[in-house]
Amino acid sequence: MGHTVGSSLCGEPEMTFIRALCASLLLLVGLGAAPVLAERVTVTGEVTYRERIALPADARLRVKLVDLSLATPLTRVQAEGAIASPGQVPLRFSLAFEDRIVMPGRAYGLVAEIFTPDGVIFTNTEPFRLDPLAPPADLGFLLQRVALAAPPAARLAEPVDETPITDITWRATTLRGEPLPTSPASTLSIAGDLRAGGRGGCNSYFAQAQMAGDMLAFSAVAATRMACAGAVAEQEAAFFGVLAETRRFRRDGATLIFLDGANAEIATFTRLAR
């Protein structure tokens, strides 16, 4: 009988009210079948490596979410971007995706790669396993160095004591094209173990250098807190700013030149006699 009533409800063409009711019922059924909207998930964290080397200026970081349930891990989503400060680790990342790409019952992991046009230079040898829908609040993992098949001669060479600018005291002669006075001097010395230091102009300072071939970068500077006169304070601040922006160096005899990430000259130094 139920079937007969149903046919009568939607089958009498003269019953305008009944037809309207049928249309409403069909609309409700359609709304009930609407798909659930996907939600965005964001995984954040950082990667680092142990080697004391600066990354090439063209290095990029790529992070991939991979499906580990298959014989060959399948990349589900990935993100990549330029590295803002090639001389500094750890490197932070953010990977966003829709939750519908995650299949129930499957295993997932993260793979991070630091790469250049020549190939991958750092990666994690084993995927970092995680639940993509409930990731750690702020995860971190270690990358291992990868040997390139045919690396350029100067790229990513291990730092050695024969580096031509170490164990020398250098005095800054120009900053961003502006000449500096000989007194007070802004000086720099990099030891064989890559500890760096000197005088900014009024305060003593130290930092950690990272070198690879002609790549050069410095960690944040730690300095004493002596009060400095206005011009000297400005000179010191400009000097520390140049150290923070340095990405490459070039030596021409007794002259040392620092370059930024765009290969623009930002400082020159002269070698001081021992």
Secondary structure by P-SEA (a helix, b strand, c coil): caaaaaaaaacccccaaaaaaaaaaaaaaaaaacccbbbbbbbbbcccccccccccccbbbbbbbcccccccccccccccccccccccccccbbbbbbccccccccccbbbbbbccccccccccccccccccccccccccbbbbbbbccccccccccccccccccccbbbbbcccccbbbbcccccbbbbccccccccccccccbbbbbbbcccbbbbcbbbbccccccaaaaaaaaaaaaaaaacccccccccbbbbbcccccccbbbbbbcc
